Amino acid sequence: MCIIDTSASNGLGGSVARIQVPIDEPERERFRQQAEREGRSLAAWLREAAREKLVAAERAKPLDTLEELRAFFAECDGRESGTEPDWEQHRRVIEASIRSGSSAP
């Protein structure tokens, strides 16, 4: 990979760095087609994909302390509504679904 700093601006604000990434032609074409379907340039589509990957990685931060674990469950409790089903009831629904061969009870 080669990174070349430039002082030119291309609408991204300030100076930009160009990154050269080897991609085989079929994969490049798939990326380009998807970018086109979304009405974006390939470069814009790749930047957004990289940002999404970075955000996902930052969200996947491990819980290292008891306080972080408690904060995680408090956040979940604040986001969710209702109550968890009783485990035995939940298990009966799962088993009935397996017996019927369907994905819904």
C-alpha positions in Angstrom: 0.0 0.0 0.0 1.3 3.4 -0.9 0.1 6.7 0.8 0.9 9.9 -0.9 0.2 13.2 0.9 -1.0 16.0 -1.3 -1.8 19.6 -0.5 -4.7 19.7 -3.0 -8.2 19.8 -1.8 -10.9 17.7 -3.6 -13.9 18.8 -1.6 -13.1 16.7 1.5 -11.7 19.8 3.4 -8.1 20.5 3.8 -5.3 18.4 2.5 -6.0 14.8 1.6 -4.0 11.6 1.5 -4.4 9.2 -1.4 -4.2 5.5 -0.6 -3.5 2.9 -3.3 -5.1 -0.4 -2.5 -4.6 -3.5 -4.8 -8.0 -5.0 -5.6 -8.6 -7.6 -8.3 -10.7 -6.5 -11.2 -13.9 -8.5 -10.5 -14.0 -7.2 -6.9 -13.3 -3.7 -8.0 -16.2 -4.0 -10.5 -18.6 -5.3 -7.8 -17.6 -2.3 -5.5 -18.1 0.1 -8.4 -21.5 -1.3 -9.3 -22.7 -1.1 -5.8 -21.4 2.5 -5.5 -23.2 3.4 -8.7 -26.5 1.9 -7.4 -26.1 4.1 -4.3 -25.4 7.1 -6.5 -21.8 7.5 -5.2 -18.4 7.5 -6.6 -16.3 4.5 -5.9 -13.9 6.5 -3.7 -16.9 7.9 -1.6 -18.3 4.4 -1.3 -15.0 3.0 -0.1 -14.5 5.8 2.4 -18.0 5.2 3.8 -17.4 1.4 4.0 -14.1 2.0 5.9 -15.8 4.4 8.3 -18.6 1.9 9.0 -16.0 -0.8 9.7 -14.2 1.5 12.1 -17.4 2.5 14.0 -18.3 -1.2 14.3 -14.8 -2.1 15.6 -15.0 0.8 18.1 -18.5 -0.5 19.3 -17.1 -4.0 19.8 -14.8 -2.8 22.6 -14.5 -5.5 25.3 -16.0 -5.0 28.7 -12.9 -5.2 31.0 -14.3 -4.1 34.3 -17.4 -4.8 36.5 -18.4 -1.2 36.1 -18.3 -1.4 32.3 -20.4 -4.6 32.4 -23.0 -2.9 34.7 -23.0 0.1 32.4 -23.6 -2.1 29.4 -26.5 -3.9 31.0 -28.0 -0.6 32.2 -27.8 0.7 28.6 -29.5 -2.4 27.3 -32.2 -2.1 29.9 -32.8 1.5 28.9 -33.0 0.6 25.3 -35.3 -2.4 25.5 -38.9 -2.5 26.6 -41.0 -5.4 28.0 -39.8 -8.3 30.0 -37.8 -11.4 29.1 -39.9 -14.5 28.8 -39.6 -17.2 31.5 -36.9 -19.6 30.4 -39.2 -22.7 30.5 -41.8 -20.9 28.3 -39.1 -19.8 25.9 -37.7 -23.3 25.7 -41.2 -24.7 25.0 -41.6 -22.3 22.1 -38.2 -23.3 20.7 -39.0 -27.0 21.0 -42.4 -26.6 19.4 -40.8 -24.7 16.5 -38.2 -27.4 16.0 -40.9 -30.1 16.0 -43.0 -28.3 13.5 -40.1 -27.5 11.2 -41.1 -23.8 11.0 -39.2 -20.7 12.0 -42.2 -19.2 13.9 -44.2 -20.8 16.7 
